[in-house]
């Protein structure tokens, strides 16, 4: 098993006073249906994909027939793959979903945290309310989990590693990535997260990119999930966030998804390409810059678009507004 720090390359540089102050290292891979077409760093480096794997975790939602049995909309499918900000639109959709299942917020197993959306956070403070599990950025994924669990008449502890749902997710993940998982860890939302190489994650995303309707349950599921994400960027993340802004910049042609500790994926149907990357230090400024740069490199993102410029390079300012330095893509990345 190749450790994550083996063979990593510079991705983003931070400069101050004419001196290089920081460098973010990482790995990135682009795959098509046949395999790797470009790579930076080590494709064999093993990572936890974290929330970038949510579309893999959502495959059983469609493949078991649970989504159609419940009449889930494209918006529901997008939310099942989301790491949302806990805005009212996210909370309301997840809440209605759970209610329609005849369940309640207490049936979720993701835990509660303060919403990232400032409007909703401030509303809670003014109302003297505490955040609930619907505010959790993974509440859509967990609503999907409950939908499958109910459809299979399986037990309520759907996050346990030996639960039928998690067994189905692991099987689907290994089949799509064509790699036996190197292990698993517990994610922030308490669900298992299956380790894999960066190359395997990119290979899996290429399969999502080349999936066609009417070619079996697996391809149908991949097609529907990736198109739902691209069609509803505001549900996948939230206003001001990289996933939402970059998907809007590409007019629904590409699905992208970030994960904790600076993992990112992209699904590019028009090119038949899948992208996966990991920044070693978990720095989001580097992972957002890297995914924007790779999307620009393959010709689906205009590098002059404000959403791209905002992330690929920029001036750093202090609290008084004085320019203190800048950050830029490292030489040779993406090359």
C-alpha positions as CSV (number, residue, x, y, z in Angstrom):
1,X,0.0,0.0,0.0
2,X,1.4,3.4,-1.1
3,X,1.3,6.0,1.7
4,X,-0.3,9.3,0.9
5,X,2.9,11.3,1.2
6,X,4.9,9.1,-1.3
7,X,5.6,10.9,-4.6
8,X,3.5,14.0,-3.9
9,X,4.3,17.1,-6.0
10,X,3.8,20.8,-5.5
11,X,0.3,22.0,-6.4
12,X,0.0,25.6,-5.0
13,X,2.6,28.1,-3.8
14,X,2.1,31.0,-1.3
15,X,4.5,34.0,-1.6
16,X,5.1,36.9,0.8
17,X,7.7,39.6,0.6
18,X,9.2,38.1,-2.5
19,X,9.9,34.8,-0.7
20,X,8.1,31.4,-1.0
21,X,6.3,31.0,2.3
22,X,4.3,27.8,1.8
23,X,3.8,25.0,-0.7
24,X,0.9,22.6,-0.8
25,X,1.8,19.1,-2.1
26,X,-0.6,16.6,-3.6
27,X,-1.6,14.1,-6.2
28,X,-4.0,14.4,-9.1
29,X,-5.1,11.9,-11.8
30,X,-7.2,12.2,-14.9
31,X,-8.7,9.0,-16.3
32,X,-10.8,8.0,-19.3
33,X,-12.6,4.7,-19.9
34,X,-9.3,3.0,-20.7
35,X,-7.3,4.2,-17.8
36,X,-5.0,7.1,-16.8
37,X,-4.4,9.8,-19.3
38,X,-2.5,12.2,-17.1
39,X,-1.1,12.2,-13.6
40,X,0.8,14.4,-11.2
41,X,2.3,12.8,-8.1
42,X,1.5,9.1,-7.4
43,X,-1.7,7.6,-8.6
44,X,-1.2,4.7,-6.2
45,X,-1.3,6.9,-3.1
46,X,-4.0,5.6,-0.8
47,X,-6.5,8.1,0.6
48,X,-9.8,8.4,2.3
49,X,-12.1,10.0,-0.4
50,X,-14.3,11.4,2.3
51,X,-17.3,13.3,0.9
52,X,-16.0,13.2,-2.6
53,X,-17.3,9.6,-2.7
54,X,-20.9,10.5,-1.9
55,X,-22.1,9.6,-5.4
56,X,-20.6,6.1,-4.9
57,X,-22.4,5.9,-1.5
58,X,-25.6,6.9,-3.3
59,X,-25.5,4.1,-5.9
60,X,-27.7,1.7,-3.8
61,X,-30.3,4.4,-3.5
62,X,-31.1,4.0,-7.2
63,X,-29.9,0.4,-7.8
64,X,-32.1,-1.1,-5.1
65,X,-35.2,0.6,-6.6
66,X,-35.6,2.7,-3.4
67,X,-35.4,6.1,-5.1
68,X,-38.1,5.3,-7.7
69,X,-40.3,3.5,-5.2
70,X,-40.3,6.7,-3.2
71,X,-40.7,8.9,-6.2
72,X,-37.5,10.9,-5.4
73,X,-36.9,13.9,-7.6
74,X,-33.6,14.9,-9.3
75,X,-33.2,17.4,-6.4
76,X,-33.4,14.6,-3.9
77,X,-30.6,12.8,-5.8
78,X,-28.5,15.9,-5.8
79,X,-28.9,16.3,-2.1
80,X,-28.0,12.7,-1.5
81,X,-24.5,13.6,-2.9
82,X,-24.2,16.9,-1.1
83,X,-22.0,18.4,1.5
84,X,-24.4,21.3,1.9
85,X,-24.1,24.4,4.0
86,X,-27.3,23.9,6.1
87,X,-29.2,26.7,4.4
88,X,-32.9,26.8,4.7
89,X,-33.3,25.2,1.2
90,X,-31.2,22.3,2.3
91,X,-32.8,21.8,5.7
92,X,-36.3,22.1,4.2
93,X,-35.7,19.5,1.5
94,X,-34.1,17.0,3.9
95,X,-36.8,17.6,6.5
96,X,-39.6,16.9,4.0
97,X,-37.7,13.8,2.7
98,X,-37.5,12.3,6.2
99,X,-41.2,13.2,6.9
100,X,-42.3,11.6,3.7
101,X,-40.6,8.4,4.9
102,X,-42.7,8.5,8.0
103,X,-39.6,9.1,10.1
104,X,-38.2,11.9,12.1
105,X,-34.9,13.8,12.5
106,X,-34.0,11.5,15.4
107,X,-33.8,8.6,13.0
108,X,-30.7,10.2,11.3
109,X,-27.3,9.1,12.5
110,X,-25.2,11.9,11.2
111,X,-25.2,14.1,14.3
112,X,-25.8,17.9,14.6
113,X,-23.5,20.8,14.0
114,X,-23.8,24.5,13.4
115,X,-24.8,25.3,9.8
116,X,-22.2,26.8,7.5
117,X,-24.8,29.1,6.0
118,X,-24.6,32.4,8.0
119,X,-28.2,33.4,7.4
120,X,-29.5,30.1,8.9
121,X,-26.9,30.3,11.7
122,X,-28.0,33.8,12.6
123,X,-31.7,32.8,12.5
124,X,-31.0,30.0,14.9
125,X,-29.2,32.4,17.3
126,X,-32.0,34.9,17.2
127,X,-34.6,32.2,17.8
128,X,-32.5,30.7,20.6
129,X,-32.7,27.4,18.7
130,X,-30.0,24.7,18.5
131,X,-29.0,23.2,15.2
132,X,-30.4,19.7,14.5
133,X,-29.2,16.8,12.4
134,X,-30.9,18.3,9.4
135,X,-28.3,21.1,9.5
136,X,-25.5,18.5,9.2
137,X,-23.8,18.8,5.8
138,X,-24.4,15.1,5.2
139,X,-28.2,15.1,6.1
140,X,-29.0,14.5,2.4
141,X,-26.8,11.5,2.2
142,X,-28.2,10.1,5.4
143,X,-31.8,10.7,4.2
144,X,-30.8,8.5,1.2
145,X,-29.4,5.9,3.5
146,X,-32.6,5.8,5.5
147,X,-34.6,5.5,2.2
148,X,-32.6,2.4,1.2
149,X,-32.7,1.0,4.7
150,X,-36.5,1.3,4.8
151,X,-36.8,-0.2,1.3
152,X,-34.7,-3.2,2.3
153,X,-36.5,-3.5,5.7
154,X,-33.0,-3.5,7.3
155,X,-32.2,-2.4,10.8
156,X,-32.1,1.3,11.9
157,X,-28.3,1.4,12.6
158,X,-27.5,1.9,9.0
159,X,-24.0,3.3,9.7
160,X,-22.7,0.1,11.1
161,X,-20.0,-1.6,8.9
162,X,-21.9,-4.9,8.8
163,X,-25.3,-3.3,7.9
164,X,-26.7,-4.5,4.5
165,X,-26.5,-0.9,3.3
166,X,-22.8,-0.5,4.0
167,X,-22.1,-3.9,2.5
168,X,-23.8,-2.8,-0.7
169,X,-21.9,0.5,-0.7
170,X,-18.6,-1.3,-0.3
171,X,-19.4,-3.7,-3.0
172,X,-20.5,-0.9,-5.4
173,X,-17.4,1.1,-4.6
174,X,-15.0,-1.7,-5.2
175,X,-16.7,-2.7,-8.5
176,X,-16.8,0.9,-9.9
177,X,-13.2,1.7,-8.9
178,X,-11.9,-1.8,-9.8
179,X,-9.9,-1.9,-6.6
180,X,-10.3,-3.8,-3.3
181,X,-10.6,-1.2,-0.5
182,X,-7.4,-0.8,1.5
183,X,-9.5,-0.4,4.7
184,X,-12.1,1.9,6.2
185,X,-12.5,4.7,8.7
186,X,-15.3,6.6,10.3
187,X,-16.3,9.8,8.6
188,X,-17.4,13.0,10.3
189,X,-21.0,12.0,9.8
190,X,-20.3,8.6,11.5
191,X,-20.7,6.6,8.2
192,X,-17.9,4.3,7.1
193,X,-15.5,5.7,4.5
194,X,-13.7,3.2,2.3
195,X,-10.0,3.9,1.5
196,X,-8.7,3.7,-2.1
197,X,-6.0,5.0,-4.3
198,X,-6.3,8.4,-6.1
199,X,-6.1,6.6,-9.4
200,X,-8.9,4.2,-8.5
201,X,-11.1,7.2,-7.5
202,X,-10.4,8.9,-10.8
203,X,-11.1,5.6,-12.6
204,X,-14.5,5.4,-10.9
205,X,-15.3,9.0,-11.8
206,X,-14.5,8.2,-15.5
207,X,-17.1,5.4,-15.3
208,X,-19.7,8.0,-14.1
209,X,-18.7,10.3,-16.9
210,X,-19.2,7.6,-19.6
211,X,-22.3,6.0,-18.1
212,X,-25.4,6.0,-20.4
213,X,-29.0,5.5,-19.7
214,X,-30.6,2.2,-20.7
215,X,-27.4,0.2,-20.2
216,X,-28.2,-1.5,-17.0
217,X,-29.0,-0.5,-13.4
218,X,-25.4,0.5,-12.6
219,X,-25.0,2.9,-15.5
220,X,-28.5,4.3,-15.0
221,X,-27.6,5.1,-11.4
222,X,-24.3,6.7,-12.3
223,X,-25.9,8.8,-15.1
224,X,-28.7,10.0,-12.9
225,X,-26.6,10.9,-9.9
226,X,-24.0,12.9,-11.9
227,X,-26.6,14.8,-13.9
228,X,-28.6,15.6,-10.8
229,X,-25.5,17.1,-9.2
230,X,-24.7,19.2,-12.3
231,X,-28.3,20.4,-12.6
232,X,-28.6,21.4,-8.9
233,X,-25.3,23.0,-7.9
234,X,-26.9,25.0,-5.1
235,X,-28.0,21.8,-3.4
236,X,-24.6,20.1,-3.7
237,X,-22.8,22.8,-1.7
238,X,-24.2,26.3,-1.3
239,X,-23.9,29.9,-2.2
240,X,-20.3,31.2,-2.4
241,X,-18.8,27.7,-2.3
242,X,-16.4,26.2,-4.9
243,X,-18.5,23.3,-5.9
244,X,-21.6,25.4,-6.6
245,X,-19.8,28.3,-8.2
246,X,-17.6,26.2,-10.5
247,X,-20.5,24.0,-11.6
248,X,-22.5,27.1,-12.5
249,X,-19.5,28.4,-14.4
250,X,-19.6,25.2,-16.5
251,X,-23.4,25.5,-17.2
252,X,-24.3,22.1,-15.8
253,X,-21.9,20.2,-18.1
254,X,-19.7,18.9,-15.2
255,X,-20.3,17.5,-11.8
256,X,-17.7,18.2,-9.1
257,X,-17.5,17.3,-5.5
258,X,-15.1,18.2,-2.7
259,X,-14.4,16.2,0.4
260,X,-12.8,16.8,3.8
261,X,-9.0,17.0,4.0
262,X,-8.8,18.5,0.5
263,X,-10.0,15.7,-1.8
264,X,-11.8,16.7,-5.0
265,X,-13.4,14.8,-7.9
266,X,-14.8,15.8,-11.2
267,X,-17.1,14.0,-13.6
268,X,-16.9,15.3,-17.2
269,X,-19.3,13.5,-19.5
270,X,-18.6,15.5,-22.7
271,X,-14.9,14.4,-22.5
272,X,-15.5,11.0,-20.9
273,X,-13.1,11.9,-18.2
274,X,-12.9,11.5,-14.4
275,X,-10.6,13.5,-12.2
276,X,-9.5,12.9,-8.6
277,X,-7.0,14.8,-6.5
278,X,-5.8,15.0,-2.9
279,X,-3.8,17.8,-1.2
280,X,-1.7,16.3,1.6
281,X,-2.1,19.0,4.2
282,X,-5.9,19.2,3.8
283,X,-5.7,22.8,2.6
284,X,-8.9,23.7,0.7
285,X,-7.3,26.7,-1.0
286,X,-5.0,24.3,-2.8
287,X,-7.6,21.6,-3.6
288,X,-10.0,24.3,-5.0
289,X,-7.2,25.8,-7.1
290,X,-6.1,22.4,-8.3
291,X,-9.6,21.2,-9.5
292,X,-10.2,24.5,-11.2
293,X,-6.8,24.3,-13.0
294,X,-7.5,20.7,-14.1
295,X,-10.9,21.6,-15.4
296,X,-9.4,24.5,-17.3
297,X,-6.7,22.3,-18.7
298,X,-9.1,19.9,-20.3
299,X,-11.1,22.7,-21.7
300,X,-14.4,22.7,-19.8
301,X,-13.8,25.7,-17.5
302,X,-12.9,29.1,-18.8
303,X,-9.8,30.1,-16.8
304,X,-10.9,33.7,-17.1
305,X,-14.3,33.1,-15.4
306,X,-14.5,34.9,-12.1
307,X,-15.2,31.6,-10.3
308,X,-11.9,30.1,-11.7
309,X,-9.8,33.2,-11.2
310,X,-11.0,33.4,-7.6
311,X,-9.4,30.1,-6.9
312,X,-6.4,29.6,-9.2
313,X,-4.5,32.7,-8.2
314,X,-5.0,35.7,-6.1
315,X,-3.7,38.4,-3.9
316,X,-3.5,38.0,-0.1
317,X,-4.5,40.9,2.1
318,X,-4.3,41.5,5.8
319,X,-7.1,42.8,8.0
320,X,-6.4,46.4,7.0
321,X,-6.7,45.5,3.3
322,X,-3.0,45.8,2.6
323,X,-1.5,43.5,0.0
324,X,0.8,41.0,1.8
325,X,1.5,38.4,-0.9
326,X,-0.1,36.1,-3.4
327,X,-0.7,32.5,-4.2
328,X,-0.4,30.7,-7.5
329,X,-0.3,27.3,-9.0
330,X,3.1,25.6,-8.7
331,X,5.3,25.4,-11.7
332,X,4.4,22.3,-13.7
333,X,0.9,21.9,-12.3
334,X,-1.2,21.1,-14.1
335,X,1.5,21.3,-16.8
